[in-house]
Amino acid sequence: MEQRYQGLAADRNGGMTHLAQIIKDAWVFGLLPEDQDGSGFSNGQMQVLHDKVALEWDKYGNLPSRLPPDLQERHTRIHRQAMERARDLGWNPELGDDD
């Protein structure tokens, strides 16, 4: 049976994983509506979304500071909310010995 992504809302570490990052960045670039958290996406769907997100980031040198103002605002809002939620769920941003 093919593995499916559980969705950002159910992701570990309050959504501070690589797959959750793809979803959040897809929201930033308007590739997914913000009410779609990737729940049920196949590995293939996540790869396609990753590739689309990467193409968008390439336009801005992979730096949020190079985003146009509207995307910068959206990026800040989405990622701030995500970090607050993750911290509320017990995520610790400090790297451990394994990281």
C-alpha positions as CSV (number, residue, x, y, z in Angstrom):
1,M,0.0,0.0,0.0
2,E,1.3,3.4,-1.0
3,Q,2.3,5.7,1.9
4,R,0.3,8.9,2.2
5,Y,1.2,12.2,3.9
6,Q,-0.9,12.6,7.1
7,G,-1.2,16.3,6.5
8,L,0.5,19.3,8.1
9,A,-2.0,19.4,11.0
10,A,-1.1,15.9,12.0
11,D,2.6,16.1,11.2
12,R,5.2,15.5,14.0
13,N,6.9,18.4,15.8
14,G,3.8,20.5,15.2
15,G,4.5,20.6,11.5
16,M,8.1,21.5,11.6
17,T,9.2,18.8,9.1
18,H,10.5,18.9,5.6
19,L,7.2,17.8,4.2
20,A,5.3,20.4,6.2
21,Q,7.7,23.0,4.9
22,I,6.7,22.1,1.4
23,I,3.0,22.6,2.2
24,K,3.6,25.9,3.9
25,D,5.7,27.2,1.1
26,A,3.1,26.0,-1.4
27,W,0.7,28.3,0.5
28,V,3.1,31.2,0.3
29,F,3.3,30.9,-3.5
30,G,-0.4,30.2,-4.0
31,L,0.2,26.6,-5.2
32,L,-2.2,25.3,-2.6
33,P,-5.1,27.0,-0.9
34,E,-4.3,27.5,2.8
35,D,-7.1,25.2,3.8
36,Q,-5.4,22.3,2.0
37,D,-2.7,20.8,4.3
38,G,-1.6,18.0,2.1
39,S,-3.6,15.3,3.9
40,G,-3.7,12.1,1.9
41,F,-1.1,13.3,-0.7
42,S,0.9,10.4,-2.2
43,N,4.7,10.5,-2.4
44,G,4.4,11.4,-6.0
45,Q,2.1,14.3,-5.3
46,M,4.4,15.6,-2.6
47,Q,7.4,15.3,-5.1
48,V,5.5,17.3,-7.7
49,L,4.6,19.9,-5.2
50,H,8.2,20.0,-3.9
51,D,9.4,20.6,-7.5
52,K,6.9,23.4,-8.0
53,V,7.9,25.1,-4.8
54,A,11.6,24.8,-5.6
55,L,11.0,26.5,-9.0
56,E,9.3,29.4,-7.2
57,W,12.1,29.7,-4.6
58,D,14.7,29.7,-7.4
59,K,13.1,32.9,-8.7
60,Y,14.1,34.6,-5.5
61,G,17.4,33.0,-4.8
62,N,15.8,30.9,-2.0
63,L,15.7,33.9,0.3
64,P,12.6,35.2,1.9
65,S,14.1,38.7,1.9
66,R,14.0,38.7,-1.9
67,L,10.3,37.9,-2.1
68,P,8.1,40.8,-3.3
69,P,6.2,42.5,-0.4
70,D,3.0,40.6,-0.8
71,L,4.8,37.2,-0.7
72,Q,7.0,38.4,2.1
73,E,4.0,39.3,4.2
74,R,2.4,35.9,3.5
75,H,5.6,34.0,4.2
76,T,6.0,35.9,7.5
77,R,2.4,35.3,8.6
78,I,2.3,31.6,7.6
79,H,5.7,30.7,9.2
80,R,5.1,32.8,12.4
81,Q,1.7,31.0,12.9
82,A,3.3,27.7,12.2
83,M,6.1,28.2,14.8
84,E,3.6,29.5,17.4
85,R,1.5,26.4,16.9
86,A,4.5,24.1,17.0
87,R,5.8,25.6,20.2
88,D,2.3,25.3,21.8
89,L,2.5,21.6,20.9
90,G,5.9,21.2,22.5
91,W,8.3,21.7,19.6
92,N,11.7,22.9,20.6
93,P,13.6,24.8,17.9
94,E,17.0,24.0,19.5
95,L,19.0,21.4,17.6
96,G,19.7,18.3,19.6
97,D,22.9,16.1,19.5
98,D,21.3,14.0,16.7
99,D,20.5,17.0,14.4
